[in-house]
Amino acid sequence: MTSTVEFDIELVQRYDVAGPRYTSYPTAPWFRDDFGPEDYRARAAETDPERPLSLYFHIPFCATLCFYCACNKIVTKNRAHATPYLERLGREIELQSALFPGRPSVDQLHWGGGTPTFLDDGQIEWLVERIRAAWPMRDDDAGDYSIELDPRAVGTDTIHLLRRLGFNRASLGVQDLNEDVQRAVNRIQPESVTRATLETCREAGFRSLNIDLIYGLPLQTLDTFTRTIERVIELGPDRIAIYNYAHLPHHFPPQRRIRAEDLPSAAERLAILRRGIERLTAAGYVYIGMDHFARADDELAVAQSAGTLTRNFQGYSTHGDCDIVAHGTSAISMFGDCYTQHFRDRTLWSAALDGDEIPVNRGLQLSPDDRLRRDLITRLMCDFELNLPVFEQRHGIDFAQKFAPECAALEPLIADGLVEWEGRRLRVTPAGRLLVRNVAMVFDRYLEHDRNTRWSRAI
């Protein structure tokens, strides 16, 4: 299986509609409000104690506001505001770890935000100590322990501390290197600062580094973003993500500070994306899917080639064998056959923990049909193909019979060249890979009832 991608402007324009990103199936809008702490405890008790764990920690604090941001965050320059949050996070660690006893190891750890390095070194050490005291963390550096870094808010000493504490992967927020664009989104980050952070991470021994970019930001042009891409390639990260900026100021108030007239036109956005794909693939980066590119020897690319890549709330992952247990406000867990999400509101999250309760706000127990379609959509999103004999044997179904309406719905996509049949394999073509969400949507039985208007567009 090859992940070659082609940019077909006619197809992209025709299929650039809003839809889910499929970090889960069913997607988060379908989580139920009647799924609470008792359900959480019951589902946790049913999980396989032999499965390794993936832990996520949401650190919601940021010192400055980036106007494009749609994350769950708390903007403050006062580091003391993190103290009560951390104290409750420590209590949550105790409550959560008691529900998953006897697990062999934590194979994956991720701190996201917000800005995790908003915490000072003492707070970082404190939190890591609490995690290691409660969970079966690895000591052999074989786990994937990652953290999101803001180069503006992390120093050399902190980077070396993080490495000593066990972190071996880092993702750097950059978004754009052009100074005019940075001013327009209130994220002033000189290239020298990004370069220094990257070099320090390498010196400290981080084994994988990612850079996040965003296209479609105000004042971006094809020429300016081309220069950003070229400079990022020169920096040589292992992975690069190029996200599409979704301008939804009615849903995300910080975006109201971005003038719509400053945004690149639809044609310019497509040209920017096309240029980014061309430059990255020419530089040897493999198109993993959606927004992600990785070096050919990176674990994501290797897993994709082997058919073991998966996708979850942390994006593409090589740890499909892990149960995900998430901590902090708005955090989403995935274990057994359920999804759960914590309270987004810090006050409600805190109140639950003050009452010694898991701060679950909503969740979903998957039905057999959900599990079947989740597997199908995951394989399309990760492999760009579906091997019908293998899929049928795994689930004990006749594909043509079970998915007769969906097979009929695929016909226009086949006619347009997004997908094709190769014997008994459904294959997403190189021209269809940028639009794999559209292919997955064919198999999403919830979309016929969907009234959600907050999906981002495919491109």
C-alpha positions as a Python dict, from the first residue, in 0.01 Angstrom:
ca = {
    (1, 'M'): (0, 0, 0),
    (2, 'T'): (135, 338, -101),
    (3, 'S'): (17, 670, 36),
    (4, 'T'): (83, 877, -274),
    (5, 'V'): (-152, 1173, -287),
    (6, 'E'): (-264, 1375, -588),
    (7, 'F'): (-420, 1720, -578),
    (8, 'D'): (-712, 1726, -823),
    (9, 'I'): (-847, 2080, -809),
    (10, 'E'): (-1181, 1987, -970),
    (11, 'L'): (-1246, 1706, -722),
    (12, 'V'): (-1140, 1917, -426),
    (13, 'Q'): (-1373, 2200, -523),
    (14, 'R'): (-1663, 1960, -580),
    (15, 'Y'): (-1624, 1768, -255),
    (16, 'D'): (-1511, 2045, -18),
    (17, 'V'): (-1805, 2010, 219),
    (18, 'A'): (-1826, 2012, 598),
    (19, 'G'): (-1795, 1681, 777),
    (20, 'P'): (-1645, 1492, 1072),
    (21, 'R'): (-1272, 1437, 1112),
    (22, 'Y'): (-1337, 1086, 1249),
    (23, 'T'): (-1108, 1090, 1548),
    (24, 'S'): (-1386, 867, 1676),
    (25, 'Y'): (-1691, 688, 1547),
    (26, 'P'): (-1957, 768, 1647),
    (27, 'T'): (-1835, 1126, 1665),
    (28, 'A'): (-1846, 1342, 1978),
    (29, 'P'): (-2179, 1522, 1906),
    (30, 'W'): (-2350, 1187, 1958),
    (31, 'F'): (-2219, 1133, 2311),
    (32, 'R'): (-2512, 1109, 2554),
    (33, 'D'): (-2569, 1333, 2855),
    (34, 'D'): (-2715, 1043, 3055),
    (35, 'F'): (-2378, 864, 3062),
    (36, 'G'): (-2234, 948, 3403),
    (37, 'P'): (-1984, 839, 3668),
    (38, 'E'): (-2164, 513, 3750),
    (39, 'D'): (-2155, 414, 3384),
    (40, 'Y'): (-1788, 507, 3372),
    (41, 'R'): (-1703, 285, 3667),
    (42, 'A'): (-1906, -4, 3529),
    (43, 'R'): (-1743, 12, 3186),
    (44, 'A'): (-1396, 44, 3342),
    (45, 'A'): (-1458, -273, 3545),
    (46, 'E'): (-1535, -463, 3225),
    (47, 'T'): (-1209, -373, 3048),
    (48, 'D'): (-931, -622, 2975),
    (49, 'P'): (-665, -592, 3248),
    (50, 'E'): (-402, -714, 3002),
    (51, 'R'): (-435, -414, 2775),
    (52, 'P'): (-170, -141, 2807),
    (53, 'L'): (-273, 217, 2869),
    (54, 'S'): (-255, 551, 2695),
    (55, 'L'): (-286, 847, 2933),
    (56, 'Y'): (-388, 1196, 2829),
    (57, 'F'): (-361, 1508, 3048),
    (58, 'H'): (-527, 1834, 2952),
    (59, 'I'): (-341, 2143, 3077),
    (60, 'P'): (-573, 2428, 2974),
    (61, 'F'): (-363, 2734, 3059),
    (62, 'C'): (-213, 2983, 2811),
    (63, 'A'): (-27, 3305, 2885),
    (64, 'T'): (-152, 3475, 2567),
    (65, 'L'): (-452, 3436, 2340),
    (66, 'C'): (-403, 3314, 1983),
    (67, 'F'): (-697, 3453, 1787),
    (68, 'Y'): (-744, 3143, 1570),
    (69, 'C'): (-765, 2901, 1866),
    (70, 'A'): (-1072, 2683, 1924),
    (71, 'C'): (-924, 2482, 2214),
    (72, 'N'): (-1062, 2459, 2566),
    (73, 'K'): (-828, 2701, 2744),
    (74, 'I'): (-782, 2951, 3026),
    (75, 'V'): (-582, 3262, 2933),
    (76, 'T'): (-386, 3410, 3222),
    (77, 'K'): (-33, 3524, 3299),
    (78, 'N'): (-65, 3426, 3664),
    (79, 'R'): (99, 3085, 3709),
    (80, 'A'): (-58, 3054, 4053),
    (81, 'H'): (-394, 2992, 3885),
    (82, 'A'): (-265, 2647, 3787),
    (83, 'T'): (-217, 2536, 4148),
    (84, 'P'): (-580, 2447, 4237),
    (85, 'Y'): (-621, 2282, 3897),
    (86, 'L'): (-314, 2065, 3958),
    (87, 'E'): (-432, 1971, 4307),
    (88, 'R'): (-758, 1841, 4165),
    (89, 'L'): (-575, 1675, 3879),
    (90, 'G'): (-377, 1487, 4143),
    (91, 'R'): (-703, 1372, 4300),
    (92, 'E'): (-835, 1264, 3963),
    (93, 'I'): (-521, 1055, 3905),
    (94, 'E'): (-593, 871, 4231),
    (95, 'L'): (-957, 809, 4142),
    (96, 'Q'): (-888, 700, 3786),
    (97, 'S'): (-595, 469, 3860),
    (98, 'A'): (-807, 280, 4116),
    (99, 'L'): (-1048, 186, 3836),
    (100, 'F'): (-783, 26, 3614),
    (101, 'P'): (-573, -194, 3846),
    (102, 'G'): (-318, -447, 3729),
    (103, 'R'): (-245, -296, 3391),
    (104, 'P'): (92, -402, 3246),
    (105, 'S'): (221, -61, 3140),
    (106, 'V'): (152, 290, 3019),
    (107, 'D'): (277, 271, 2660),
    (108, 'Q'): (162, 618, 2561),
    (109, 'L'): (143, 948, 2747),
    (110, 'H'): (44, 1286, 2611),
    (111, 'W'): (16, 1629, 2771),
    (112, 'G'): (-193, 1868, 2563),
    (113, 'G'): (-355, 2202, 2610),
    (114, 'G'): (-364, 2488, 2628),
    (115, 'T'): (9, 2514, 2690),
    (116, 'P'): (147, 2236, 2913),
    (117, 'T'): (469, 2431, 2966),
    (118, 'F'): (265, 2712, 3122),
    (119, 'L'): (346, 2507, 3433),
    (120, 'D'): (675, 2590, 3599),
    (121, 'D'): (944, 2326, 3649),
    (122, 'G'): (833, 2248, 4004),
    (123, 'Q'): (472, 2196, 3895),
    (124, 'I'): (582, 1975, 3606),
    (125, 'E'): (789, 1756, 3837),
    (126, 'W'): (504, 1739, 4088),
    (127, 'L'): (258, 1619, 3826),
    (128, 'V'): (495, 1360, 3682),
    (129, 'E'): (561, 1225, 4033),
    (130, 'R'): (185, 1186, 4091),
    (131, 'I'): (144, 1008, 3759),
    (132, 'R'): (432, 770, 3825),
    (133, 'A'): (308, 695, 4175),
    (134, 'A'): (-35, 592, 4050),
    (135, 'W'): (12, 445, 3703),
    (136, 'P'): (247, 169, 3570),
    (137, 'M'): (480, 402, 3380),
    (138, 'R'): (765, 257, 3178),
    (139, 'D'): (1126, 316, 3279),
    (140, 'D'): (1290, 181, 2962),
    (141, 'D'): (1218, 484, 2737),
    (142, 'A'): (1026, 251, 2504),
    (143, 'G'): (693, 425, 2554),
    (144, 'D'): (571, 717, 2346),
    (145, 'Y'): (566, 999, 2600),
    (146, 'S'): (485, 1326, 2428),
    (147, 'I'): (413, 1687, 2517),
    (148, 'E'): (296, 1992, 2325),
    (149, 'L'): (548, 2277, 2342),
    (150, 'D'): (503, 2647, 2279),
    (151, 'P'): (853, 2766, 2179),
    (152, 'R'): (770, 3107, 2326),
    (153, 'A'): (703, 2954, 2667),
    (154, 'V'): (969, 2690, 2722),
    (155, 'G'): (1335, 2734, 2809),
    (156, 'T'): (1642, 2516, 2774),
    (157, 'D'): (1634, 2398, 3135),
    (158, 'T'): (1269, 2294, 3110),
    (159, 'I'): (1328, 2098, 2789),
    (160, 'H'): (1612, 1904, 2954),
    (161, 'L'): (1395, 1848, 3261),
    (162, 'L'): (1114, 1708, 3047),
    (163, 'R'): (1356, 1464, 2886),
    (164, 'R'): (1490, 1351, 3225),
    (165, 'L'): (1132, 1296, 3341),
    (166, 'G'): (1071, 1056, 3051),
    (167, 'F'): (923, 1264, 2770),
    (168, 'N'): (1074, 1158, 2437),
    (169, 'R'): (843, 1318, 2181),
    (170, 'A'): (745, 1682, 2139),
    (171, 'S'): (508, 1875, 1917),
    (172, 'L'): (589, 2242, 1853),
    (173, 'G'): (317, 2490, 1773),
    (174, 'V'): (433, 2719, 1493),
    (175, 'Q'): (133, 2783, 1262),
    (176, 'D'): (319, 3028, 1031),
    (177, 'L'): (663, 3189, 1023),
    (178, 'N'): (553, 3504, 845),
    (179, 'E'): (564, 3804, 1078),
    (180, 'D'): (255, 3975, 931),
    (181, 'V'): (48, 3659, 977),
    (182, 'Q'): (181, 3618, 1330),
    (183, 'R'): (72, 3970, 1422),
    (184, 'A'): (-271, 3914, 1267),
    (185, 'V'): (-332, 3608, 1490),
    (186, 'N'): (-154, 3749, 1799),
    (187, 'R'): (118, 3483, 1805),
    (188, 'I'): (456, 3654, 1769),
    (189, 'Q'): (711, 3376, 1741),
    (190, 'P'): (1040, 3451, 1563),
    (191, 'E'): (1186, 3170, 1358),
    (192, 'S'): (1500, 3186, 1571),
    (193, 'V'): (1293, 3091, 1877),
    (194, 'T'): (1139, 2792, 1700),
    (195, 'R'): (1478, 2681, 1568),
    (196, 'A'): (1640, 2710, 1911),
    (197, 'T'): (1363, 2503, 2072),
    (198, 'L'): (1394, 2234, 1806),
    (199, 'E'): (1772, 2218, 1844),
    (200, 'T'): (1749, 2203, 2222),
    (201, 'C'): (1501, 1915, 2200),
    (202, 'R'): (1745, 1727, 1978),
    (203, 'E'): (2034, 1797, 2213),
    (204, 'A'): (1826, 1672, 2506),
    (205, 'G'): (1756, 1344, 2323),
    (206, 'F'): (1393, 1371, 2211),
    (207, 'R'): (1353, 1101, 1948),
    (208, 'S'): (1062, 1249, 1752),
    (209, 'L'): (968, 1611, 1682),
    (210, 'N'): (656, 1746, 1514),
    (211, 'I'): (573, 2094, 1387),
    (212, 'D'): (213, 2217, 1354),
    (213, 'L'): (119, 2463, 1078),
    (214, 'I'): (-215, 2616, 981),
    (215, 'Y'): (-323, 2727, 635),
    (216, 'G'): (-601, 2975, 568),
    (217, 'L'): (-491, 3228, 832),
    (218, 'P'): (-532, 3603, 778),
    (219, 'L'): (-278, 3772, 546),
    (220, 'Q'): (-141, 3438, 424),
    (221, 'T'): (-56, 3423, 55),
    (222, 'L'): (80, 3149, -165),
    (223, 'D'): (423, 3312, -164),
    (224, 'T'): (443, 3369, 210),
    (225, 'F'): (327, 3019, 300),
    (226, 'T'): (561, 2864, 44),
    (227, 'R'): (846, 3034, 225),
    (228, 'T'): (717, 2906, 560),
    (229, 'I'): (700, 2549, 427),
    (230, 'E'): (1051, 2571, 284),
    (231, 'R'): (1192, 2702, 611),
    (232, 'V'): (1013, 2435, 812),
    (233, 'I'): (1151, 2164, 584),
    (234, 'E'): (1497, 2307, 649),
    (235, 'L'): (1433, 2262, 1021),
    (236, 'G'): (1387, 1891, 952),
    (237, 'P'): (1114, 1776, 1194),
    (238, 'D'): (1013, 1410, 1185),
    (239, 'R'): (647, 1498, 1136),
    (240, 'I'): (460, 1799, 1002),
    (241, 'A'): (90, 1872, 1034),
    (242, 'I'): (-85, 2131, 817),
    (243, 'Y'): (-426, 2207, 962),
    (244, 'N'): (-708, 2390, 790),
    (245, 'Y'): (-817, 2705, 972),
    (246, 'A'): (-1194, 2695, 1020),
    (247, 'H'): (-1326, 3048, 1068),
    (248, 'L'): (-1626, 3005, 1301),
    (249, 'P'): (-1639, 3329, 1504),
    (250, 'H'): (-1996, 3265, 1622),
    (251, 'H'): (-1879, 2948, 1798),
    (252, 'F'): (-1529, 3058, 1902),
    (253, 'P'): (-1526, 3419, 2030),
    (254, 'P'): (-1147, 3475, 1999),
    (255, 'Q'): (-1185, 3440, 1623),
    (256, 'R'): (-1397, 3756, 1616),
    (257, 'R'): (-1070, 3948, 1632),
    (258, 'I'): (-978, 3813, 1289),
    (259, 'R'): (-1113, 4022, 1004),
    (260, 'A'): (-1289, 3807, 745),
    (261, 'E'): (-1159, 4034, 468),
    (262, 'D'): (-801, 3945, 568),
    (263, 'L'): (-853, 3573, 509),
    (264, 'P'): (-719, 3424, 184),
    (265, 'S'): (-979, 3352, -82),
    (266, 'A'): (-1101, 2998, -141),
    (267, 'A'): (-882, 2975, -452),
    (268, 'E'): (-576, 3098, -262),
    (269, 'R'): (-637, 2852, 20),
    (270, 'L'): (-643, 2565, -227),
    (271, 'A'): (-327, 2691, -392),
    (272, 'I'): (-158, 2714, -51),
    (273, 'L'): (-259, 2358, 38),
    (274, 'R'): (-146, 2227, -298),
    (275, 'R'): (191, 2396, -266),
    (276, 'G'): (236, 2255, 83),
    (277, 'I'): (164, 1900, -35),
    (278, 'E'): (398, 1936, -333),
    (279, 'R'): (686, 2073, -126),
    (280, 'L'): (653, 1819, 154),
    (281, 'T'): (625, 1512, -67),
    (282, 'A'): (915, 1635, -282),
    (283, 'A'): (1119, 1664, 39),
    (284, 'G'): (1052, 1298, 122),
    (285, 'Y'): (763, 1330, 364),
    (286, 'V'): (494, 1062, 337),
    (287, 'Y'): (130, 1169, 332),
    (288, 'I'): (-21, 982, 628),
    (289, 'G'): (-372, 1121, 586),
    (290, 'M'): (-586, 1422, 671),
    (291, 'D'): (-334, 1689, 775),
    (292, 'H'): (-34, 1472, 861),
    (293, 'F'): (300, 1408, 694),
    (294, 'A'): (592, 1203, 827),
    (295, 'R'): (935, 1093, 719),
    (296, 'A'): (938, 753, 549),
    (297, 'D'): (1119, 593, 843),
    (298, 'D'): (889, 747, 1104),
    (299, 'E'): (676, 509, 1310),
    (300, 'L'): (354, 649, 1162),
    (301, 'A'): (467, 578, 806),
    (302, 'V'): (596, 232, 902),
    (303, 'A'): (269, 146, 1079),
    (304, 'Q'): (65, 266, 785),
    (305, 'S'): (265, 47, 549),
    (306, 'A'): (212, -249, 782),
    (307, 'G'): (-163, -185, 817),
    (308, 'T'): (-141, -126, 1193),
    (309, 'L'): (-199, 250, 1202),
    (310, 'T'): (-500, 370, 1400),
    (311, 'R'): (-678, 699, 1463),
    (312, 'N'): (-821, 840, 1785),
    (313, 'F'): (-870, 1167, 1971),
    (314, 'Q'): (-496, 1228, 1963),
    (315, 'G'): (-488, 1192, 1583),
    (316, 'Y'): (-299, 916, 1402),
    (317, 'S'): (-137, 669, 1639),
    (318, 'T'): (61, 347, 1648),
    (319, 'H'): (-101, 239, 1976),
    (320, 'G'): (-434, 90, 1879),
    (321, 'D'): (-391, -175, 2148),
    (322, 'C'): (-417, 78, 2432),
    (323, 'D'): (-712, 189, 2640),
    (324, 'I'): (-712, 568, 2660),
    (325, 'V'): (-774, 717, 3005),
    (326, 'A'): (-796, 1096, 2993),
    (327, 'H'): (-759, 1350, 3274),
    (328, 'G'): (-855, 1716, 3301),
    (329, 'T'): (-1130, 1940, 3173),
    (330, 'S'): (-1301, 1832, 2847),
    (331, 'A'): (-1071, 1528, 2817),
    (332, 'I'): (-1203, 1228, 2623),
    (333, 'S'): (-1135, 866, 2719),
    (334, 'M'): (-1179, 556, 2506),
    (335, 'F'): (-1175, 213, 2665),
    (336, 'G'): (-1363, -108, 2611),
    (337, 'D'): (-1652, -20, 2384),
    (338, 'C'): (-1725, 327, 2516),
    (339, 'Y'): (-1622, 690, 2487),
    (340, 'T'): (-1648, 936, 2775),
    (341, 'Q'): (-1587, 1309, 2811),
    (342, 'H'): (-1521, 1518, 3122),
    (343, 'F'): (-1689, 1846, 3202),
    (344, 'R'): (-1559, 2124, 2984),
    (345, 'D'): (-1639, 2381, 3251),
    (346, 'R'): (-1361, 2397, 3511),
    (347, 'T'): (-1605, 2474, 3795),
    (348, 'L'): (-1816, 2164, 3727),
    (349, 'W'): (-1507, 1950, 3677),
    (350, 'S'): (-1363, 2074, 4007),
    (351, 'A'): (-1690, 2023, 4195),
    (352, 'A'): (-1708, 1659, 4088),
    (353, 'L'): (-1354, 1592, 4209),
    (354, 'D'): (-1417, 1778, 4534),
    (355, 'G'): (-1693, 1522, 4588),
    (356, 'D'): (-1452, 1235, 4510),
    (357, 'E'): (-1632, 1159, 4185),
    (358, 'I'): (-1502, 1096, 3833),
    (359, 'P'): (-1587, 1423, 3649),
    (360, 'V'): (-1768, 1257, 3359),
    (361, 'N'): (-2017, 1476, 3177),
    (362, 'R'): (-2127, 1251, 2892),
    (363, 'G'): (-2036, 940, 2700),
    (364, 'L'): (-2149, 663, 2472),
    (365, 'Q'): (-2164, 285, 2485),
    (366, 'L'): (-2103, 156, 2132),
    (367, 'S'): (-2353, -80, 1973),
    (368, 'P'): (-2241, -376, 1759),
    (369, 'D'): (-2318, -169, 1449),
    (370, 'D'): (-2111, 120, 1588),
    (371, 'R'): (-1813, -111, 1642),
    (372, 'L'): (-1844, -252, 1292),
    (373, 'R'): (-1857, 90, 1129),
    (374, 'R'): (-1581, 225, 1352),
    (375, 'D'): (-1348, -47, 1226),
    (376, 'L'): (-1447, 19, 864),
    (377, 'I'): (-1401, 395, 888),
    (378, 'T'): (-1072, 358, 1077),
    (379, 'R'): (-927, 132, 809),
    (380, 'L'): (-1030, 373, 534),
    (381, 'M'): (-885, 671, 721),
    (382, 'C'): (-558, 491, 801),
    (383, 'D'): (-500, 249, 512),
    (384, 'F'): (-688, 421, 226),
    (385, 'E'): (-839, 83, 147),
    (386, 'L'): (-1063, -189, 285),
    (387, 'N'): (-982, -556, 232),
    (388, 'L'): (-1329, -709, 217),
    (389, 'P'): (-1241, -1077, 281),
    (390, 'V'): (-1040, -984, 591),
    (391, 'F'): (-1309, -742, 711),
    (392, 'E'): (-1590, -993, 653),
    (393, 'Q'): (-1405, -1268, 840),
    (394, 'R'): (-1324, -1038, 1131),
    (395, 'H'): (-1687, -937, 1176),
    (396, 'G'): (-1874, -1242, 1041),
    (397, 'I'): (-2072, -1049, 781),
    (398, 'D'): (-2142, -1039, 410),
    (399, 'F'): (-2025, -691, 310),
    (400, 'A'): (-2247, -652, 4),
    (401, 'Q'): (-2553, -752, 201),
    (402, 'K'): (-2477, -547, 513),
    (403, 'F'): (-2376, -233, 325),
    (404, 'A'): (-2596, -250, 16),
    (405, 'P'): (-2721, 113, 48),
    (406, 'E'): (-2366, 236, 109),
    (407, 'C'): (-2234, 48, -194),
    (408, 'A'): (-2495, 225, -403),
    (409, 'A'): (-2398, 559, -248),
    (410, 'L'): (-2035, 495, -344),
    (411, 'E'): (-2118, 487, -717),
    (412, 'P'): (-2092, 867, -770),
    (413, 'L'): (-1759, 869, -585),
    (414, 'I'): (-1637, 586, -806),
    (415, 'A'): (-1752, 772, -1116),
    (416, 'D'): (-1566, 1082, -997),
    (417, 'G'): (-1247, 888, -929),
    (418, 'L'): (-1231, 914, -549),
    (419, 'V'): (-1252, 539, -494),
    (420, 'E'): (-1233, 224, -701),
    (421, 'W'): (-1281, -149, -667),
    (422, 'E'): (-973, -366, -711),
    (423, 'G'): (-1118, -713, -694),
    (424, 'R'): (-1256, -734, -342),
    (425, 'R'): (-1069, -431, -213),
    (426, 'L'): (-1226, -89, -185),
    (427, 'R'): (-939, 147, -259),
    (428, 'V'): (-919, 523, -212),
    (429, 'T'): (-735, 659, -515),
    (430, 'P'): (-440, 902, -484),
    (431, 'A'): (-677, 1176, -603),
    (432, 'G'): (-932, 1076, -338),
    (433, 'R'): (-701, 1064, -38),
    (434, 'L'): (-731, 1431, 48),
    (435, 'L'): (-1106, 1368, 53),
    (436, 'V'): (-1106, 1043, 250),
    (437, 'R'): (-1347, 1203, 498),
    (438, 'N'): (-1605, 1215, 219),
    (439, 'V'): (-1559, 842, 160),
    (440, 'A'): (-1592, 767, 532),
    (441, 'M'): (-1910, 977, 550),
    (442, 'V'): (-2082, 729, 320),
    (443, 'F'): (-2065, 471, 601),
    (444, 'D'): (-2166, 707, 883),
    (445, 'R'): (-2523, 615, 972),
    (446, 'Y'): (-2554, 909, 1212),
    (447, 'L'): (-2517, 1175, 943),
    (448, 'E'): (-2871, 1127, 817),
    (449, 'H'): (-2989, 1259, 1154),
    (450, 'D'): (-2716, 1519, 1189),
    (451, 'R'): (-2804, 1883, 1240),
    (452, 'N'): (-2461, 1989, 1361),
    (453, 'T'): (-2320, 2295, 1185),
    (454, 'R'): (-1978, 2303, 1353),
    (455, 'W'): (-1798, 2053, 1131),
    (456, 'S'): (-1493, 2188, 953),
    (457, 'R'): (-1481, 2169, 576),
    (458, 'A'): (-1292, 1881, 416),
    (459, 'I'): (-1035, 2121, 267),
}
